[in-house]
Each structure stands twice: as C-alpha cells, then as structure tokens.
Amino acid sequence: MNKRTYGKVCCVVNCKNTQYNTKNVHFYSFSMKPHKVEQREKCIKAVRRRNADGSLWQPNKYTKVCSEHFIGNAKSEHPLSPSFLPTIFL
C-alpha cells in the first residue's frame, strides 16, 4: 500500500488538504471523550457530510478536520468562540 494512504486527511467534502500536500495547516480530531459529546455532535452537523444513503455521516477516531475550516485557522475549545466549530467551507 502507498504510504500516503495513511496520515492526516481533512474529511470536509471537496477539501484536498493532507499532511503531505499542505504546510502550516493543523488537523483536529472529533472528540471521542464522553464529556464532549455535545461538541462532537455540533461539529458533525457543521461539517454537513452525508452517507451515500442520505444518513448522517459519523467520523471515526482517525477522522480529522483541517484548520482552514476554522475562523483564524485554529480550533478553540471555548464554546463561545467563533472558532469552536468549523464554519468555513469553500
């Protein structure tokens, strides 16, 4: 298998950012922690991705969103920050 199959890849539809083809871009995981379920669900909805059957897509523990989808190019952990959820989709 090609080694580029592995690594960080942005899950946002039509985003081509990977750890191999972009510099100065960070990749953020969808939190799997039980106390961050609400943040995780909001982030999933913000990404607006669907499965082929139309059902809501679910990330796994390796799924990432790149910093280009966050205001200021960085994710915030503060719920009132505009960078708390990904909101930029080009």
N, CA, C and O atoms as a GROMACS GRO file, in nm:
protein
  360
    1MET      N    1   0.083  -0.119   0.000
    1MET     CA    2   0.000   0.000   0.000
    1MET      C    3   0.087   0.125   0.000
    1MET      O    4   0.194   0.127   0.061
    2ASN      N    5   0.043   0.225  -0.066
    2ASN     CA    6   0.115   0.352  -0.071
    2ASN      C    7   0.114   0.416   0.067
    2ASN      O    8   0.010   0.424   0.132
    3LYS      N    9   0.230   0.462   0.113
    3LYS     CA   10   0.236   0.521   0.247
    3LYS      C   11   0.154   0.648   0.260
    3LYS      O   12   0.118   0.687   0.371
    4ARG      N   13   0.123   0.712   0.150
    4ARG     CA   14   0.041   0.834   0.153
    4ARG      C   15  -0.106   0.804   0.179
    4ARG      O   16  -0.185   0.896   0.198
    5THR      N   17  -0.143   0.680   0.180
    5THR     CA   18  -0.278   0.642   0.216
    5THR      C   19  -0.302   0.669   0.364
    5THR      O   20  -0.415   0.694   0.407
    6TYR      N   21  -0.196   0.664   0.441
    6TYR     CA   22  -0.204   0.686   0.584
    6TYR      C   23  -0.174   0.831   0.617
    6TYR      O   24  -0.118   0.904   0.535
    7GLY      N   25  -0.212   0.872   0.735
    7GLY     CA   26  -0.181   1.007   0.777
    7GLY      C   27  -0.304   1.093   0.789
    7GLY      O   28  -0.418   1.046   0.780
    8LYS      N   29  -0.280   1.220   0.809
    8LYS     CA   30  -0.388   1.315   0.832
    8LYS      C   31  -0.445   1.366   0.701
    8LYS      O   32  -0.373   1.414   0.614
    9VAL      N   33  -0.578   1.355   0.690
    9VAL     CA   34  -0.651   1.398   0.572
    9VAL      C   35  -0.777   1.470   0.620
    9VAL      O   36  -0.844   1.421   0.711
   10CYS      N   37  -0.808   1.584   0.562
   10CYS     CA   38  -0.929   1.656   0.602
   10CYS      C   39  -1.052   1.583   0.549
   10CYS      O   40  -1.056   1.540   0.434
   11CYS      N   41  -1.154   1.570   0.635
   11CYS     CA   42  -1.276   1.496   0.599
   11CYS      C   43  -1.381   1.582   0.531
   11CYS      O   44  -1.482   1.528   0.484
   12VAL      N   45  -1.361   1.713   0.523
   12VAL     CA   46  -1.462   1.800   0.464
   12VAL      C   47  -1.470   1.774   0.314
   12VAL      O   48  -1.369   1.765   0.245
   13VAL      N   49  -1.593   1.762   0.265
   13VAL     CA   50  -1.617   1.734   0.124
   13VAL      C   51  -1.548   1.840   0.038
   13VAL      O   52  -1.560   1.960   0.064
   14ASN      N   53  -1.477   1.796  -0.063
   14ASN     CA   54  -1.403   1.879  -0.159
   14ASN      C   55  -1.278   1.945  -0.103
   14ASN      O   56  -1.213   2.021  -0.175
   15CYS      N   57  -1.242   1.921   0.022
   15CYS     CA   58  -1.117   1.973   0.076
   15CYS      C   59  -1.009   1.871   0.045
   15CYS      O   60  -1.024   1.752   0.075
   16LYS      N   61  -0.901   1.915  -0.013
   16LYS     CA   62  -0.793   1.826  -0.054
   16LYS      C   63  -0.672   1.830   0.039
   16LYS      O   64  -0.568   1.775   0.007
   17ASN      N   65  -0.686   1.896   0.154
   17ASN     CA   66  -0.572   1.911   0.244
   17ASN      C   67  -0.534   1.780   0.312
   17ASN      O   68  -0.619   1.709   0.366
   18THR      N   69  -0.405   1.750   0.306
   18THR     CA   70  -0.347   1.636   0.376
   18THR      C   71  -0.219   1.683   0.442
   18THR      O   72  -0.169   1.792   0.413
   19GLN      N   73  -0.166   1.601   0.529
   19GLN     CA   74  -0.039   1.637   0.592
   19GLN      C   75   0.075   1.638   0.490
   19GLN      O   76   0.181   1.693   0.518
   20TYR      N   77   0.054   1.578   0.377
   20TYR     CA   78   0.160   1.569   0.276
   20TYR      C   79   0.159   1.685   0.177
   20TYR      O   80   0.264   1.720   0.123
   21ASN      N   81   0.043   1.745   0.152
   21ASN     CA   82   0.037   1.848   0.049
   21ASN      C   83   0.015   1.990   0.101
   21ASN      O   84   0.001   2.082   0.022
   22THR      N   85   0.011   2.008   0.232
   22THR     CA   86  -0.011   2.141   0.287
   22THR      C   87   0.089   2.169   0.399
   22THR      O   88   0.127   2.080   0.474
   23LYS      N   89   0.129   2.294   0.407
   23LYS     CA   90   0.217   2.337   0.516
   23LYS      C   91   0.138   2.435   0.602
   23LYS      O   92   0.048   2.503   0.554
   24ASN      N   93   0.174   2.442   0.727
   24ASN     CA   94   0.111   2.534   0.822
   24ASN      C   95  -0.039   2.512   0.837
   24ASN      O   96  -0.113   2.605   0.869
   25VAL      N   97  -0.084   2.390   0.814
   25VAL     CA   98  -0.224   2.353   0.836
   25VAL      C   99  -0.225   2.248   0.946
   25VAL      O  100  -0.151   2.150   0.941
   26HIS      N  101  -0.310   2.269   1.044
   26HIS     CA  102  -0.323   2.173   1.154
   26HIS      C  103  -0.448   2.089   1.131
   26HIS      O  104  -0.541   2.131   1.063
   27PHE      N  105  -0.449   1.970   1.189
   27PHE     CA  106  -0.562   1.879   1.175
   27PHE      C  107  -0.617   1.847   1.313
   27PHE      O  108  -0.543   1.812   1.404
   28TYR      N  109  -0.749   1.860   1.326
   28TYR     CA  110  -0.816   1.841   1.454
   28TYR      C  111  -0.909   1.720   1.448
   28TYR      O  112  -0.979   1.698   1.350
   29SER      N  113  -0.908   1.643   1.556
   29SER     CA  114  -0.993   1.525   1.568
   29SER      C  115  -1.132   1.564   1.617
   29SER      O  116  -1.150   1.670   1.678
   30PHE      N  117  -1.227   1.478   1.591
   30PHE     CA  118  -1.359   1.490   1.652
   30PHE      C  119  -1.345   1.425   1.789
   30PHE      O  120  -1.306   1.309   1.800
   31SER      N  121  -1.376   1.498   1.893
   31SER     CA  122  -1.356   1.446   2.028
   31SER      C  123  -1.436   1.318   2.051
   31SER      O  124  -1.554   1.310   2.019
   32MET      N  125  -1.369   1.220   2.108
   32MET     CA  126  -1.434   1.093   2.142
   32MET      C  127  -1.461   1.085   2.292
   32MET      O  128  -1.510   0.983   2.342
   33LYS      N  129  -1.428   1.190   2.364
   33LYS     CA  130  -1.444   1.190   2.510
   33LYS      C  131  -1.591   1.202   2.547
   33LYS      O  132  -1.664   1.282   2.489
   34PRO      N  133  -1.635   1.122   2.644
   34PRO     CA  134  -1.777   1.122   2.683
   34PRO      C  135  -1.828   1.259   2.727
   34PRO      O  136  -1.945   1.291   2.703
   35HIS      N  137  -1.744   1.340   2.790
   35HIS     CA  138  -1.790   1.472   2.837
   35HIS      C  139  -1.794   1.576   2.725
   35HIS      O  140  -1.832   1.691   2.749
   36LYS      N  141  -1.754   1.538   2.604
   36LYS     CA  142  -1.756   1.631   2.490
   36LYS      C  143  -1.852   1.585   2.380
   36LYS      O  144  -1.833   1.619   2.263
   37VAL      N  145  -1.952   1.507   2.416
   37VAL     CA  146  -2.048   1.455   2.319
   37VAL      C  147  -2.120   1.568   2.247
   37VAL      O  148  -2.138   1.562   2.125
   38GLU      N  149  -2.161   1.670   2.319
   38GLU     CA  150  -2.235   1.781   2.258
   38GLU      C  151  -2.148   1.854   2.155
   38GLU      O  152  -2.196   1.886   2.046
   39GLN      N  153  -2.023   1.880   2.188
   39GLN     CA  154  -1.932   1.946   2.094
   39GLN      C  155  -1.912   1.858   1.970
   39GLN      O  156  -1.912   1.908   1.858
   40ARG      N  157  -1.896   1.730   1.991
   40ARG     CA  158  -1.877   1.636   1.880
   40ARG      C  159  -1.997   1.639   1.785
   40ARG      O  160  -1.980   1.648   1.664
   41GLU      N  161  -2.118   1.631   1.841
   41GLU     CA  162  -2.239   1.631   1.759
   41GLU      C  163  -2.255   1.762   1.681
   41GLU      O  164  -2.295   1.760   1.565
   42LYS      N  165  -2.224   1.874   1.744
   42LYS     CA  166  -2.231   2.002   1.675
   42LYS      C  167  -2.130   2.009   1.560
   42LYS      O  168  -2.160   2.061   1.453
   43CYS      N  169  -2.013   1.955   1.584
   43CYS     CA  170  -1.908   1.954   1.481
   43CYS      C  171  -1.949   1.866   1.363
   43CYS      O  172  -1.926   1.903   1.248
   44ILE      N  173  -2.008   1.751   1.391
   44ILE     CA  174  -2.055   1.661   1.284
   44ILE      C  175  -2.159   1.732   1.199
   44ILE      O  176  -2.154   1.725   1.076
   45LYS      N  177  -2.253   1.800   1.263
   45LYS     CA  178  -2.357   1.873   1.189
   45LYS      C  179  -2.297   1.988   1.109
   45LYS      O  180  -2.341   2.016   0.998
   46ALA      N  181  -2.197   2.055   1.166
   46ALA     CA  182  -2.134   2.168   1.097
   46ALA      C  183  -2.064   2.124   0.969
   46ALA      O  184  -2.062   2.198   0.870
   47VAL      N  185  -2.006   2.005   0.969
   47VAL     CA  186  -1.936   1.954   0.851
   47VAL      C  187  -2.032   1.923   0.737
   47VAL      O  188  -1.993   1.925   0.620
   48ARG      N  189  -2.159   1.895   0.769
   48ARG     CA  190  -2.266   1.872   0.669
   48ARG      C  191  -2.231   1.761   0.570
   48ARG      O  192  -2.252   1.775   0.450
   49ARG      N  193  -2.181   1.654   0.621
   49ARG     CA  194  -2.146   1.541   0.535
   49ARG      C  195  -2.251   1.432   0.553
   49ARG      O  196  -2.299   1.408   0.664
   50ARG      N  197  -2.287   1.365   0.444
   50ARG     CA  198  -2.388   1.258   0.447
   50ARG      C  199  -2.330   1.131   0.388
   50ARG      O  200  -2.239   1.135   0.306
   51ASN      N  201  -2.385   1.018   0.431
   51ASN     CA  202  -2.351   0.889   0.372
   51ASN      C  203  -2.424   0.875   0.239
   51ASN      O  204  -2.514   0.954   0.210
   52ALA      N  205  -2.387   0.777   0.160
   52ALA     CA  206  -2.449   0.754   0.029
   52ALA      C  207  -2.600   0.733   0.040
   52ALA      O  208  -2.674   0.770  -0.051
   53ASP      N  209  -2.646   0.675   0.151
   53ASP     CA  210  -2.790   0.651   0.169
   53ASP      C  211  -2.864   0.772   0.226
   53ASP      O  212  -2.984   0.764   0.251
   54GLY      N  213  -2.793   0.884   0.246
   54GLY     CA  214  -2.854   1.005   0.297
   54GLY      C  215  -2.850   1.020   0.447
   54GLY      O  216  -2.886   1.126   0.500
   55SER      N  217  -2.807   0.918   0.518
   55SER     CA  218  -2.799   0.925   0.664
   55SER      C  219  -2.682   1.014   0.706
   55SER      O  220  -2.588   1.036   0.630
   56LEU      N  221  -2.690   1.063   0.829
   56LEU     CA  222  -2.585   1.149   0.882
   56LEU      C  223  -2.455   1.071   0.898
   56LEU      O  224  -2.452   0.965   0.960
   57TRP      N  225  -2.350   1.123   0.841
   57TRP     CA  226  -2.218   1.063   0.846
   57TRP      C  227  -2.162   1.069   0.988
   57TRP      O  228  -2.188   1.165   1.061
   58GLN      N  229  -2.087   0.968   1.026
   58GLN     CA  230  -2.024   0.963   1.158
   58GLN      C  231  -1.873   0.946   1.142
   58GLN      O  232  -1.829   0.855   1.072
   59PRO      N  233  -1.794   1.032   1.206
   59PRO     CA  234  -1.649   1.018   1.199
   59PRO      C  235  -1.601   0.903   1.287
   59PRO      O  236  -1.672   0.858   1.377
   60ASN      N  237  -1.479   0.855   1.259
   60ASN     CA  238  -1.418   0.757   1.348
   60ASN      C  239  -1.305   0.825   1.425
   60ASN      O  240  -1.286   0.946   1.412
   61LYS      N  241  -1.231   0.750   1.502
   61LYS     CA  242  -1.128   0.811   1.587
   61LYS      C  243  -1.011   0.869   1.508
   61LYS      O  244  -0.930   0.943   1.564
   62TYR      N  245  -1.001   0.837   1.381
   62TYR     CA  246  -0.892   0.889   1.298
   62TYR      C  247  -0.933   1.008   1.211
   62TYR      O  248  -0.848   1.071   1.149
   63THR      N  249  -1.060   1.039   1.206
   63THR     CA  250  -1.112   1.144   1.120
   63THR      C  251  -1.065   1.281   1.168
   63THR      O  252  -1.064   1.309   1.288
   64LYS      N  253  -1.026   1.366   1.073
   64LYS     CA  254  -0.974   1.499   1.105
   64LYS      C  255  -1.043   1.607   1.022
   64LYS      O  256  -1.093   1.582   0.913
   65VAL      N  257  -1.044   1.729   1.077
   65VAL     CA  258  -1.087   1.849   1.006
   65VAL      C  259  -0.966   1.943   1.009
   65VAL      O  260  -0.905   1.962   1.114
   66CYS      N  261  -0.932   2.000   0.894
   66CYS     CA  262  -0.815   2.087   0.890
   66CYS      C  263  -0.848   2.228   0.940
   66CYS      O  264  -0.964   2.269   0.943
   67SER      N  265  -0.744   2.298   0.979
   67SER     CA  266  -0.758   2.432   1.037
   67SER      C  267  -0.815   2.535   0.940
   67SER      O  268  -0.864   2.639   0.984
   68GLU      N  269  -0.812   2.508   0.810
   68GLU     CA  270  -0.866   2.604   0.714
   68GLU      C  271  -1.017   2.621   0.725
   68GLU      O  272  -1.074   2.713   0.666
   69HIS      N  273  -1.084   2.534   0.800
   69HIS     CA  274  -1.229   2.543   0.816
   69HIS      C  275  -1.270   2.614   0.946
   69HIS      O  276  -1.388   2.620   0.979
   70PHE      N  277  -1.171   2.667   1.018
   70PHE     CA  278  -1.197   2.739   1.142
   70PHE      C  279  -1.157   2.885   1.126
   70PHE      O  280  -1.056   2.916   1.064
   71ILE      N  281  -1.236   2.975   1.181
   71ILE     CA  282  -1.203   3.117   1.179
   71ILE      C  283  -1.070   3.135   1.250
   71ILE      O  284  -1.049   3.084   1.360
   72GLY      N  285  -0.980   3.207   1.186
   72GLY     CA  286  -0.847   3.229   1.243
   72GLY      C  287  -0.753   3.111   1.222
   72GLY      O  288  -0.643   3.110   1.277
   73ASN      N  289  -0.796   3.013   1.145
   73ASN     CA  290  -0.716   2.892   1.116
   73ASN      C  291  -0.676   2.814   1.240
   73ASN      O  292  -0.571   2.749   1.241
   74ALA      N  293  -0.758   2.819   1.343
   74ALA     CA  294  -0.730   2.741   1.464
   74ALA      C  295  -0.860   2.712   1.538
   74ALA      O  296  -0.947   2.798   1.548
   75LYS      N  297  -0.871   2.591   1.588
   75LYS     CA  298  -0.988   2.550   1.665
   75LYS      C  299  -0.976   2.600   1.808
   75LYS      O  300  -0.868   2.598   1.867
   76SER      N  301  -1.087   2.646   1.862
   76SER     CA  302  -1.092   2.691   2.001
   76SER      C  303  -1.169   2.589   2.083
   76SER      O  304  -1.262   2.526   2.033
   77GLU      N  305  -1.131   2.572   2.207
   77GLU     CA  306  -1.204   2.484   2.299
   77GLU      C  307  -1.312   2.560   2.375
   77GLU      O  308  -1.389   2.500   2.451
   78HIS      N  309  -1.319   2.691   2.357
   78HIS     CA  310  -1.417   2.773   2.427
   78HIS      C  311  -1.548   2.776   2.348
   78HIS      O  312  -1.548   2.820   2.233
   79PRO      N  313  -1.659   2.730   2.407
   79PRO     CA  314  -1.786   2.721   2.335
   79PRO      C  315  -1.839   2.852   2.278
   79PRO      O  316  -1.917   2.850   2.182
   80LEU      N  317  -1.800   2.965   2.332
   80LEU     CA  318  -1.849   3.093   2.283
   80LEU      C  319  -1.760   3.152   2.173
   80LEU      O  320  -1.795   3.255   2.114
   81SER      N  321  -1.649   3.089   2.146
   81SER     CA  322  -1.558   3.138   2.043
   81SER      C  323  -1.613   3.108   1.904
   81SER      O  324  -1.674   3.003   1.883
   82PRO      N  325  -1.594   3.199   1.808
   82PRO     CA  326  -1.636   3.170   1.671
   82PRO      C  327  -1.556   3.056   1.607
   82PRO      O  328  -1.594   3.005   1.502
   83SER      N  329  -1.446   3.018   1.670
   83SER     CA  330  -1.362   2.908   1.619
   83SER      C  331  -1.388   2.776   1.691
   83SER      O  332  -1.309   2.682   1.680
   84PHE      N  333  -1.498   2.769   1.764
   84PHE     CA  334  -1.532   2.646   1.836
   84PHE      C  335  -1.571   2.534   1.740
   84PHE      O  336  -1.541   2.417   1.764
   85LEU      N  337  -1.640   2.571   1.631
   85LEU     CA  338  -1.685   2.475   1.529
   85LEU      C  339  -1.632   2.516   1.392
   85LEU      O  340  -1.607   2.634   1.369
   86PRO      N  341  -1.614   2.420   1.302
   86PRO     CA  342  -1.573   2.456   1.166
   86PRO      C  343  -1.689   2.528   1.096
   86PRO      O  344  -1.802   2.477   1.093
   87THR      N  345  -1.661   2.645   1.040
   87THR     CA  346  -1.766   2.722   0.974
   87THR      C  347  -1.728   2.771   0.835
   87THR      O  348  -1.810   2.832   0.767
   88ILE      N  349  -1.606   2.745   0.792
   88ILE     CA  350  -1.559   2.792   0.662
   88ILE      C  351  -1.553   2.673   0.567
   88ILE      O  352  -1.473   2.582   0.584
   89PHE      N  353  -1.639   2.676   0.466
   89PHE     CA  354  -1.644   2.568   0.367
   89PHE      C  355  -1.638   2.631   0.229
   89PHE      O  356  -1.735   2.692   0.183
   90LEU      N  357  -1.525   2.617   0.163
   90LEU     CA  358  -1.503   2.682   0.033
   90LEU      C  359  -1.559   2.600  -0.080
   90LEU      O  360  -1.548   2.639  -0.196
   0.00000   0.00000   0.00000
